[in-house]
């Protein structure tokens, strides 16, 4: 149905070439995905449930403010380059560049990317690891993984969220905290950010589980609805957690 073309394009644009390739291989040849299905017994299930109150505790801790300020300061230092990168047509390259600009601690490659953006030169080749989070930061009582999601506020698109098995395996670990750092860029290059718990009910509601993209023997991947991310970025409400919603969501993920 042509009326669905725009919605379907937004979904597919949010996935990288490797994600789409793996989906096609799984669907056509019966080859299992490269991320095996994470085995969950009753003990592991309880450990995953424990991640919900731990996430609530983190949001109320000084460590949350420290992480938020750290990410905001990193984004502020490269805000001019982020504003330029926001206009890159390739959605996956755009996201990878912005993630790298924020998380890298001043390598030569980062300087080359900044120079290329500022002088309209070809970008250097670079590769980012396909991990659950883009930015890792340990604390005495928490170990945080933060996924950076860029939302160009004047464009449609549903960005890839996370691999479900990777998420569940991480949440089963002691002290694990999974956060989503939303970064919005408007037409004038202005930047707005929100550091949210992955259990924020607004994010849960905005999460699409891709059943038809799930490789055999995996739980699949998720995507965020872009319009919902825009709403979160433009609102003043703080991130929070509803435990019942979070537990129900974990059940949906684990029972796949």
N, C-alpha and C positions, 0 to 999 in steps of 0.2 A: 504494500500500500504506500504510494508516494507520500502520504501525509505523515508517515513514520520515518522518512529518510533523515530528517534533521535530528530526531531523537537517537536513531541508530548511529549516525555519524558521531554524535557527542559521546556515546558509549565507546565506540571503537577508537576514537581519537585519544581517549584517556589511557589506552593500553599501549605498551611498548611493542616493538617488532617481535622481541623474544616471547612476550606473553601471548601475542596472537599466533605466532608460529607454534608454540607449544600446544596451544588449544587446537590448532588445525591438525597437528600430528596425532594428538590424542584421539581426536574425533574420527580421523580417517584410517589410521593404521593400528589402533589399539595399543600403541606404545605408551607405557606409563609415564607420567610426568616426572620431571627431574626432582621435584620436591615431594618426598613420600608422605603418605598420610600419617599424621602424628598419632601414635597409639595412646589411648586414654583409658586407664583403669579407674577404679573407684578412688584410689589414693590420689592419682593425678587430677581427677575431677575436683576433688576437694581443694587441692593446691591452686587450681585455676579459679575456683570460687573465692579463695582467699585474696585474690588480686583486687577484688572490688572494694572491700573495706580498706585495704592498703592504699588504693588509689584515692579514696576519700581522705585518708590521713595525710597523704602527700599534698593534696590541694590546700589543706589547712596549715601546712608547715612552712617555715622560712625557706626551705629548699625549693618550693614551687616558685616563690618570688625570685630566688636566685636564678633559677633556670629561665624564667620569663625575661628577666633583665639581661641575662647573658645573650639570649637569642635576639632580643630587641636591639641590643648594642651592636651585635654582629651584623644585623640587617641594616642598621643605621649607617654603619661605616661604608657599606656598598650600595646605598639606596639609589644613587645616580645610575650605577651599572644595572641594578635590578630593573629600574624604569626602562632602560634601553632593551634589556633582555626580554622584557614583557612583550615586546613587539615581534619576537622571533616566531615565525609561522609554525614551525615544527613543535608541537606541544610537548613532546617528550624531551627534546633537546632543550627547550626553554626551561622546563622544570629542573633538569639535571644541572644546567648552568647556574641557576639561582640557588639550588641546594649547595652546590660546590662553593659559590661565592660566600655563602653564609657560614659554612662549616669548616672550610679550609683555613689553616692558621698562617697563611702568608707564603705559600710555596711559589716557586718560579712559574709554575703552570697557572696559578691564580693571577699572578701579575700579567702573564701573557693574555689571559682571557679578558682582564680589565682593559689592557691596552687595545685589544682587538675591538672590544665594544665601544670604547671611547673614540676610536679612529676609523670605525666602519671598515675594519679589515676582516679577512677570513678568520674564523675561530680555530684555534689549535685543536688537534684531535685529543680527546681524553676519554677515559673510561671510569665510570663510577660503579661501585659494588652494589649488587642487587640484594641489599640487606633489608631487614624489617624496618629499621630506622635509619635516618640520615645523620643523626647526631647523638652520640652516646656520652653520658655524663654520670659518674658514680658519686654517691654520697654515703656517709656512714651507715644510714639505715635504708637507703634506696639505691637501685640501679636503674637509671632512666634511659630509655630509647625514645627519641623524638623523630617523627616523620614530618618533613616539611612539605606542605601542600600550597602551591602558588595558585591563586585564583585571579585571573585577569578579569576585572569586574565588568568590563564592557564586552566580553566574549562569552559565548556559550561553551559548554564542555563539561564532562563529568570525569574528574581525574581518578586514576587508579588509587585505591586505598591500600589494601594489604593482602598478602597471602594468608589465608585463614590458618593453615597448619603452622606456619612460622609464628603467627601471633599466639596461638594456643600453647605452643612449645615454650615461647618466651614467658607467657603469663604463669606457667607452671613453676617457674624458677623463683627461688627465695629473693625477696626485695625488688622484684621486677615492677617497673612503672612504664606504661606506654602512653605517650603523649602525641598529640597532633598540633603542629604549629602552622596555623593558617596565615598566609601572607596575601593580602589583596593589593592589587595595583590598579589605579583608575586611569582614565585617558590622559590626565595631566601628569602622570608619573608619581602621584601621591601614593604613599604606602600606609596600610593599616594592618595590624597583626592581632591575632588572638591565640593564646596557648591554651588548648583544651585537652581535657582527659578524653581518651578513646571511649570512655563510658558516658560521656556527656550525652544525655538523651536526645539532644538536637542532632548530634552526629550519628547516633544509632538510627534515628528516624531517617536520616539522609543516606544511609548505607544500603546499597543494592548488592545482594549476593548473586553472582553470575553462575546460575546453575548450568546453562548451556556452554559456558566457557571452562567449566571445571574439568581438569584432566582426570582420566580414570585413576582410581586409587588415591585421589586427593580430595580435599574439601573445597577446593576452588579459590577464587579471588573475589574481592569486593571492589566496588566503586562508590565514590561519593557523588550525590546529586549536586551539580554545580550551583544551581539556584539556591539551594539550602546553605551552602558554604557562603555564598554572597550575603544571605540574610544574617548569618552568624557574625560575619565580619563587620556588617553595618549596624549591628545592635550593640548596646552598651552592657548587656547582661553578662555576668561572670559565668565561667564554666562551673559545672556542678555534676552531681551524680544522683540518680534515683536507683537505689539498690535493686528494687524489684525489676525495673526495666533492664538493668545491667545483667542480673542473673538470668532473666528470660532470654536475653540476647546471647549470652554465653551458651545456654542450652541449645539454642538454634544452631550455633556454630559447631558445638561439640557433637551434636547428634546427626550431622551431615554424613 
